[in-house]
Amino acid sequence: AVAGHRAQLGTFYMGATGGGVWKTTDYGVTWQNVSDGYFPTGSIGAIAVAESNPDIVYVGTGSAAIRSNVIQGRGMFRSADAGKTWKKIGLDRTQHSARIVVHPTNPDVVYVAAQGALYGPSQERGIFKSIDGGITWTHVLRVDERTGAAELSMDATNPRILYAATWEY
């Protein structure tokens, strides 16, 4: 997973499938780990930086690319200080975050595409929404216990329109 912000051209966050979250502020010349000591897993599935506030960063844990060897996630995390500190914000049982989308003008409105438990039925699949920065979550799209959300995109001209792709496995 990778994310940046257009107001901070040299700053990027990179999440690895087993290596945590890393940040660069010099266009990738040097990288610093910003997740060690905060995340109970090194597996990162999705990262998003709020367009309206580059200090707000959301991270979803759990391998997003499904293959024979995956590491399940332990929920969502939020930083309000550009990755210096992190707070756990729930969705523990979703296990695999495929995409995070943040509203362009309200950084507390966030959507997560979740795949759920990979090797059995799970109610924690689909699209989840928070309007309070991850304090509470609403399950806004659910297909069934075998179908998870693999991708999510927000319409660039209307943030009330979302496009989701689901995958039964």
MIROGU-884939 format. One line per 5 residues: number of its first residue (from 0); their letters; for each residue x, y, z of N, C-alpha, C. Coordinates in nm, 4 decimals. Atoms other than C-alpha are relative to their C-alpha. Layout:
<rs>
NUM> a> X,Y,Z,X,Y,Z,X,Y,Z | ...
</rs>
This chain:
<rs>
0> avagh> 0.0852,-0.1176,0.0000,0.0000,0.0000,0.0000,0.0892,0.1231,0.0000 | -0.0770,-0.1242,0.0051,0.1211,0.3515,-0.0722,-0.0964,0.1179,-0.0059 | 0.0824,-0.1204,0.0042,-0.0181,0.7016,-0.0192,0.0884,0.1220,0.0193 | -0.0693,-0.1268,-0.0151,0.0936,1.0617,-0.0396,-0.1025,0.1119,0.0005 | 0.0883,-0.1167,-0.0005,-0.0468,1.4139,-0.0442,0.0591,0.1037,-0.0940
5> raqlg> -0.0500,-0.0934,0.1015,-0.0232,1.6695,-0.3219,0.0610,0.1273,0.0579 | -0.0597,-0.1175,-0.0625,0.0661,1.9502,-0.0782,0.1387,-0.0283,0.0575 | -0.1302,0.0399,-0.0527,0.3701,1.7542,0.0431,0.0628,-0.0967,-0.0993 | -0.0425,0.0803,0.1146,0.5316,1.6325,-0.2777,0.1030,-0.1072,0.0325 | -0.1030,0.0983,-0.0315,0.8240,1.4478,-0.1173,-0.0379,-0.0992,0.1065
10> tfymg> 0.0410,0.0860,-0.1111,0.6245,1.2742,0.1551,-0.0906,-0.1120,-0.0484 | 0.0792,0.1181,0.0344,0.4924,0.9221,0.1079,0.0019,-0.0976,0.1163 | 0.0106,0.1098,-0.0951,0.3776,0.6347,0.3277,-0.0070,-0.1277,-0.0803 | 0.0008,0.1291,0.0681,0.4418,0.2750,0.2251,-0.0266,-0.1082,0.1038 | 0.0310,0.1112,-0.0887,0.2881,-0.0316,0.3862,0.0362,-0.1306,-0.0661
15> atggg> -0.0448,0.1282,0.0536,0.4409,-0.3739,0.3377,-0.0882,-0.1137,0.0510 | 0.0812,0.1137,-0.0410,0.2758,-0.7138,0.3603,0.0513,-0.0624,0.1290 | -0.0518,0.0533,-0.1250,0.5012,-0.8035,0.6514,0.1006,0.0924,0.0654 | -0.1036,-0.0893,-0.0505,0.7076,-0.4940,0.7290,-0.0475,0.1286,0.0618 | 0.0502,-0.1202,-0.0654,0.4801,-0.2287,0.8756,-0.0140,0.1187,-0.0936
20> vwktt> 0.0168,-0.1238,0.0756,0.4399,0.1343,0.7668,0.1291,0.0801,0.0066 | -0.1215,-0.0783,0.0135,0.7337,0.3397,0.6445,-0.0345,0.1351,-0.0611 | 0.0253,-0.1356,0.0486,0.7484,0.7150,0.5736,0.1293,0.0610,-0.0540 | -0.1103,-0.0783,0.0541,0.9748,0.9250,0.3548,-0.0459,0.1447,-0.0128 | 0.0285,-0.1421,0.0222,0.9918,1.3040,0.3409,0.0968,0.0593,-0.1013
25> dygvt> -0.0993,-0.0456,0.0971,1.2695,1.3226,0.0808,-0.0091,-0.0781,-0.1320 | 0.0267,0.0659,0.1285,1.1113,1.1540,-0.2227,0.0506,-0.1439,-0.0053 | -0.0403,0.1394,-0.0017,1.2179,0.8068,-0.1125,0.1485,-0.0242,0.0171 | -0.1432,0.0191,-0.0218,1.5880,0.8684,-0.0542,0.0226,-0.0742,0.1314 | -0.0079,0.0691,-0.1289,1.5478,0.7668,0.3115,-0.1414,-0.0306,0.0488
30> wqnvs> 0.1297,0.0445,-0.0526,1.2649,0.5866,0.4919,0.0128,-0.0245,0.1496 | 0.0036,0.0238,-0.1442,1.1664,0.5677,0.8591,-0.1247,-0.0820,0.0327 | 0.1160,0.0777,-0.0436,0.9431,0.3037,1.0163,-0.0791,0.0833,0.1002 | 0.0844,-0.0793,-0.0896,0.6460,0.4758,1.1837,-0.1057,-0.0843,0.0709 | 0.1041,0.0845,-0.0601,0.4388,0.1760,1.2943,0.0492,-0.0887,0.1133
35> dgyfp> -0.0511,0.0872,-0.1061,0.6666,-0.0267,1.5209,-0.0352,0.0567,0.1370 | 0.0397,-0.0399,-0.1331,0.5429,-0.0165,1.8777,-0.1455,0.0417,0.0097 | 0.1415,-0.0380,0.0024,0.1905,0.0814,1.7708,-0.0892,-0.1098,-0.0572 | 0.0823,0.0985,0.0697,0.0659,-0.1965,1.5409,0.0343,-0.1406,0.0495 | -0.0278,0.1364,-0.0448,0.0274,-0.5572,1.6609,0.0333,-0.0953,-0.1150
40> tgsig> -0.0359,0.0803,0.1164,0.1006,-0.6820,1.3073,0.0756,0.0876,-0.0985 | -0.0744,-0.0737,0.1018,0.3375,-0.5824,1.0301,-0.0655,-0.0039,-0.1354 | 0.0669,0.0163,0.1283,0.0920,-0.6701,0.7548,-0.0935,0.1181,-0.0271 | 0.0757,-0.1197,0.0334,-0.0509,-0.3595,0.5861,-0.0717,-0.0220,-0.1335 | 0.0782,0.0178,0.1219,-0.3320,-0.3734,0.3302,-0.0360,0.1293,-0.0699
45> aiava> 0.0434,-0.1262,0.0601,-0.4276,-0.0082,0.2753,0.0461,0.1188,0.0838 | -0.0374,-0.1259,-0.0647,-0.3145,0.3475,0.3539,-0.0714,0.1125,-0.0734 | 0.0576,-0.1195,0.0613,-0.4886,0.6806,0.2938,0.0367,0.1222,0.0827 | -0.0265,-0.1288,-0.0630,-0.3916,1.0393,0.3706,-0.1188,0.0905,-0.0317 | 0.1154,-0.0884,0.0205,-0.6784,1.2862,0.4187,0.0391,0.1180,-0.0878
50> esnpd> -0.0268,-0.1113,0.0913,-0.6883,1.5370,0.1335,-0.0113,0.1349,0.0709 | 0.0225,-0.1270,-0.0678,-0.8155,1.8120,0.3649,0.0957,0.0261,0.1157 | -0.0943,-0.0162,-0.1094,-0.5490,1.7526,0.6319,0.1078,-0.1085,-0.0118 | -0.1028,0.1027,0.0215,-0.2200,1.5750,0.5454,0.0575,-0.0607,0.1273 | -0.0439,0.0603,-0.1261,-0.1541,1.5087,0.9152,-0.0832,-0.1226,0.0370
55> ivyvg> 0.0880,0.1124,-0.0319,-0.4420,1.2590,0.9231,0.0247,-0.1131,-0.0988 | -0.0341,0.1172,0.0799,-0.3385,0.9160,0.7998,-0.0752,-0.1199,0.0566 | 0.0695,0.1221,-0.0389,-0.5463,0.5973,0.8077,0.0761,-0.1201,-0.0556 | -0.0649,0.1242,0.0429,-0.3965,0.2466,0.7891,-0.0903,-0.1171,0.0340 | 0.0726,0.1248,-0.0204,-0.5796,-0.0826,0.7447,0.0982,-0.1152,-0.0058
60> tgsaa> -0.0952,0.1113,-0.0059,-0.3928,-0.3965,0.8432,-0.0562,-0.1247,-0.0683 | 0.0371,0.1255,0.0652,-0.3971,-0.7401,0.6847,0.0337,0.0019,-0.1477 | -0.0385,0.0090,0.1408,-0.2657,-0.8552,0.3484,-0.1206,0.0187,-0.0901 | 0.1109,-0.0252,0.0921,-0.4854,-0.7212,0.0691,0.0071,-0.0894,-0.1231 | -0.0178,0.0870,0.1166,-0.3400,-0.9343,-0.2109,-0.0122,-0.1450,0.0459
65> irsnv> 0.0262,0.1354,-0.0488,-0.4894,-1.2766,-0.1468,0.0823,-0.1006,-0.0797 | -0.0854,0.1030,0.0593,-0.2469,-1.5600,-0.2127,0.0154,-0.1113,0.1035 | -0.0094,0.1162,-0.0894,-0.1333,-1.8793,-0.0429,0.0583,0.0346,0.1366 | -0.0564,-0.0374,-0.1306,0.0594,-1.7017,0.2342,-0.0364,0.1458,0.0303 | 0.0445,-0.1330,-0.0391,-0.1183,-1.4058,0.3912,0.0104,0.0151,0.1517
70> iqgrg> -0.0009,-0.0303,-0.1420,-0.0977,-1.2368,0.7291,-0.1274,0.0765,0.0298 | 0.1252,-0.0692,-0.0313,-0.4313,-1.1435,0.8817,0.0284,0.1244,0.0810 | -0.0157,-0.1277,-0.0662,-0.4748,-0.7924,1.0098,-0.0624,0.0030,0.1380 | 0.0509,-0.0227,-0.1360,-0.5677,-0.6554,1.3489,-0.0735,0.1334,0.0076 | 0.0837,-0.1187,-0.0027,-0.7928,-0.3658,1.2505,0.0586,0.1215,-0.0676
75> mfrsa> -0.0333,-0.1290,0.0594,-0.7630,-0.0014,1.1554,0.0733,0.0877,0.1013 | -0.0751,-0.0942,-0.0810,-0.5302,0.2694,1.2845,-0.0082,0.1383,-0.0621 | 0.0082,-0.1388,0.0460,-0.5375,0.6501,1.2624,0.1086,0.0813,0.0691 | -0.0963,-0.0953,-0.0549,-0.2670,0.9107,1.3081,-0.0524,0.1402,-0.0276 | 0.0394,-0.1401,0.0165,-0.3501,1.2782,1.3630,0.1228,0.0911,-0.0036
80> dagkt> -0.1234,-0.0787,0.0001,0.0155,1.3861,1.3607,0.1008,-0.0523,-0.1026 | -0.0834,0.0421,0.1136,0.1481,1.2561,1.0270,0.0872,-0.1220,0.0309 | -0.0694,0.1252,-0.0250,0.2518,0.9151,1.1605,0.0911,-0.0023,0.1201 | -0.0837,0.0021,-0.1208,0.4295,1.0163,1.4807,-0.0581,-0.0925,0.1053 | 0.0698,0.0898,-0.0927,0.1687,0.8376,1.6939,-0.1235,-0.0548,-0.0702
85> wkkig> 0.1148,0.0675,0.0616,-0.1200,0.6032,1.6135,-0.1000,-0.0401,0.1064 | 0.1069,0.0460,-0.0878,-0.4535,0.5138,1.7686,-0.0768,-0.1106,-0.0719 | 0.0804,0.1082,0.0572,-0.6377,0.1870,1.7084,-0.1453,0.0456,-0.0060 | 0.1364,-0.0503,0.0176,-0.9841,0.2599,1.5689,-0.0989,-0.1088,-0.0439 | 0.0994,0.1051,0.0216,-1.1555,-0.0776,1.5370,0.0147,-0.0801,-0.1279
90> ldrtq> 0.0107,0.0918,0.1143,-1.2619,-0.3136,1.2575,0.0974,-0.1176,0.0113 | -0.0923,0.1115,-0.0244,-1.0503,-0.5887,1.4145,-0.0389,-0.1263,-0.0757 | 0.0447,0.1276,0.0577,-1.2615,-0.8712,1.2732,-0.0067,0.0015,-0.1527 | -0.0010,-0.0034,0.1466,-1.2400,-0.7518,0.9108,0.1229,-0.0709,-0.0563 | -0.1232,0.0742,0.0255,-0.8878,-0.9031,0.9030,0.0821,0.0433,-0.1208
95> hsari> -0.0755,-0.0364,0.1201,-0.7916,-0.7790,0.5526,-0.0607,0.1240,-0.0631 | 0.0470,-0.1268,0.0561,-0.8260,-0.4167,0.4397,0.0565,0.0161,-0.1407 | -0.0436,-0.0122,0.1386,-0.8149,-0.3708,0.0635,0.0167,0.1453,-0.0439 | -0.0069,-0.1401,0.0415,-0.8728,0.0052,0.0308,-0.0640,0.0886,0.1065 | 0.0560,-0.1022,-0.0884,-0.9383,0.3170,0.2412,-0.0244,0.1242,-0.0844
100> vvhpt> 0.0328,-0.1238,0.0708,-1.1131,0.6239,0.1009,-0.0475,0.1018,0.1028 | 0.0341,-0.1071,-0.0935,-1.1331,0.9519,0.2940,-0.0732,0.1101,-0.0763 | 0.0763,-0.1095,0.0604,-1.3885,1.2240,0.2154,0.0951,0.1170,-0.0288 | -0.0964,-0.1042,0.0363,-1.2112,1.5140,0.0377,-0.0020,0.1254,0.0883 | 0.0046,-0.1208,-0.0827,-1.3282,1.7900,0.2763,-0.0215,-0.0273,0.1484
105> npdvv> 0.0224,0.0349,-0.1400,-1.4075,1.6034,0.6011,0.0834,-0.1236,0.0340 | -0.0887,0.1132,-0.0265,-1.1219,1.3844,0.7281,-0.0554,-0.1021,0.0993 | 0.0621,0.0954,-0.0912,-1.3514,1.2177,0.9832,-0.0923,-0.0983,-0.0709 | 0.0835,0.0913,0.0788,-1.5595,1.0553,0.7074,0.0929,-0.0895,-0.0806 | -0.0920,0.0954,0.0611,-1.3773,0.7418,0.5988,-0.0727,-0.1295,-0.0309
110> yvaaq> 0.0572,0.1270,0.0437,-1.4708,0.4239,0.4125,0.1125,-0.1036,-0.0099 | -0.0970,0.1084,0.0077,-1.2943,0.0873,0.4257,-0.0606,-0.1164,-0.0768 | 0.0370,0.1223,0.0709,-1.3186,-0.1995,0.1784,0.0670,-0.1158,0.0725 | -0.0523,0.1100,-0.0821,-1.2809,-0.5144,0.3890,-0.0305,-0.1351,-0.0633 | 0.0175,0.1324,0.0571,-1.2299,-0.8692,0.2708,-0.0506,-0.1022,0.1005
115> galyg> 0.0462,0.0941,-0.1015,-1.3032,-1.0436,0.6004,0.0905,-0.1209,0.0117 | -0.0772,0.1233,-0.0195,-1.1744,-1.3822,0.7153,0.0054,-0.0765,-0.1317 | -0.0163,0.0569,0.1340,-1.0339,-1.5563,0.4089,-0.0448,-0.1436,-0.0140 | 0.0182,0.1443,0.0171,-1.0877,-1.9233,0.4825,-0.1260,-0.0539,0.0644 | 0.1277,0.0431,-0.0550,-1.4405,-1.9350,0.6143,-0.0995,0.1137,-0.0082
120> psqer> 0.1011,-0.1051,0.0051,-1.7671,-1.7457,0.6261,0.0265,0.1089,0.1030 | -0.0231,-0.1133,-0.0895,-1.7536,-1.3998,0.7830,-0.1062,0.1064,-0.0249 | 0.0938,-0.1115,0.0100,-2.0075,-1.1290,0.8548,0.0746,0.1326,-0.0168 | -0.0802,-0.1227,0.0020,-1.7224,-0.8741,0.8585,0.0626,0.0230,-0.1373 | -0.0445,-0.0234,0.1374,-1.6970,-0.8366,0.4801,-0.0806,0.1145,-0.0586
125> gifks> 0.0723,-0.1048,0.0702,-1.7890,-0.5431,0.2589,0.0589,0.1370,0.0236 | -0.0421,-0.1384,-0.0172,-1.7751,-0.1654,0.2968,-0.0488,0.0510,0.1354 | 0.0296,-0.0589,-0.1297,-1.7615,0.0072,0.6351,0.0231,0.1505,-0.0081 | -0.0093,-0.1460,0.0006,-1.8103,0.3799,0.7004,0.0047,0.0531,0.1427 | -0.0027,-0.0733,-0.1263,-1.7178,0.6069,0.9885,-0.0191,0.1475,-0.0312
130> idggi> 0.0171,-0.1441,0.0148,-1.8304,0.9674,1.0260,0.0644,0.0759,0.1160 | -0.0624,-0.0622,-0.1172,-1.6328,1.0308,1.3448,0.1474,-0.0401,0.0143 | -0.1424,0.0317,-0.0032,-1.2759,0.9424,1.2500,0.0334,-0.1385,0.0491 | -0.0249,0.1379,-0.0383,-1.3132,0.5742,1.3319,-0.0431,-0.0361,0.1413 | 0.0500,0.0331,-0.1345,-1.4726,0.5959,1.6761,-0.1102,-0.1047,-0.0117
135> twthv> 0.1061,0.0977,0.0272,-1.7782,0.4131,1.5405,-0.0014,-0.0315,-0.1493 | 0.0058,0.0453,0.1389,-1.8352,0.2166,1.2190,-0.1388,-0.0527,-0.0321 | 0.1252,0.0538,0.0516,-2.1419,0.1323,1.0110,0.0320,-0.0872,-0.1202 | -0.0164,0.0927,0.1119,-2.1538,-0.1641,0.7746,-0.0963,0.0450,-0.1106 | 0.0869,-0.0631,0.0989,-2.2867,0.0133,0.4627,-0.0204,-0.0824,-0.1268
140> lrvde> 0.0207,0.0901,0.1144,-2.2426,-0.2596,0.1968,0.0412,-0.1403,0.0409 | -0.0258,0.1405,-0.0304,-2.2713,-0.6307,0.2584,-0.0694,-0.0842,-0.1057 | 0.0585,0.0892,0.1000,-2.3241,-0.8910,-0.0129,-0.0458,-0.1285,0.0677 | 0.0300,0.1209,-0.0764,-2.3063,-1.2133,0.1890,0.1243,-0.0401,0.0782 | -0.1098,0.0413,-0.0886,-2.0785,-1.4054,0.4260,0.1217,-0.0545,-0.0739
145> rtgaa> -0.1130,0.0497,0.0796,-1.8529,-1.5255,0.1394,0.0610,0.1064,-0.0908 | -0.0424,-0.1012,0.0961,-1.8073,-1.1983,-0.0518,0.0562,0.1223,0.0707 | -0.0661,-0.1154,-0.0601,-1.5570,-0.9335,0.0525,0.0180,0.1115,-0.1009 | -0.0260,-0.1142,0.0872,-1.4798,-0.5904,-0.0871,0.1481,0.0029,-0.0350 | -0.1375,0.0047,0.0474,-1.1658,-0.5900,-0.2989,0.0511,0.1357,-0.0465
150> elsmd> -0.0412,-0.1309,0.0494,-1.1647,-0.2292,-0.4223,-0.1091,0.1020,0.0296 | 0.0940,-0.1076,-0.0301,-1.3281,0.1065,-0.3507,0.0552,0.1290,-0.0569 | -0.0416,-0.1274,0.0569,-1.3184,0.4414,-0.5279,-0.1118,0.1017,0.0190 | 0.0964,-0.1084,-0.0161,-1.4882,0.7774,-0.4730,-0.0020,0.0823,-0.1285 | 0.0149,-0.0834,0.1186,-1.6235,0.9798,-0.7645,0.0702,0.1340,0.0249
155> atnpr> -0.0773,-0.1229,-0.0177,-1.3909,1.2799,-0.8139,-0.0862,0.1257,-0.0035 | 0.0864,-0.1179,0.0090,-1.6828,1.5148,-0.8836,-0.1110,0.0011,0.1039 | 0.1076,0.0082,-0.0979,-1.9240,1.3933,-0.6146,0.0361,-0.1041,0.1058 | -0.0436,0.0956,-0.1024,-1.8004,1.2372,-0.2865,-0.1129,-0.0856,0.0577 | 0.1096,0.0858,-0.0452,-2.1471,1.0914,-0.2247,-0.0118,-0.1253,-0.0859
160> ilyaa> 0.0036,0.1157,0.0898,-2.0867,0.8443,-0.5095,0.1267,-0.0828,0.0200 | -0.1107,0.0937,-0.0165,-1.8692,0.5418,-0.4383,-0.0180,-0.1168,-0.0962 | 0.0002,0.1187,0.0833,-1.7760,0.2515,-0.6616,0.0740,-0.1096,0.0758 | -0.0604,0.1104,-0.0746,-1.7041,-0.0842,-0.4986,0.0045,-0.1250,-0.0865 | -0.0112,0.1315,0.0647,-1.5807,-0.4138,-0.6352,0.0050,-0.1049,0.1092
165> twey> 0.0017,0.1080,-0.0986,-1.6560,-0.7324,-0.4443,0.0483,-0.1278,-0.0646 | -0.0602,0.1232,0.0476,-1.5093,-1.0776,-0.4690,-0.0439,-0.1132,0.0914 | 0.0396,0.1182,-0.0779,-1.6517,-1.4117,-0.3585,0.1146,-0.1003,-0.0020 | -0.1072,0.1001,-0.0101,-1.3910,-1.6577,-0.2313,-0.0179,-0.0844,0.1212
</rs>
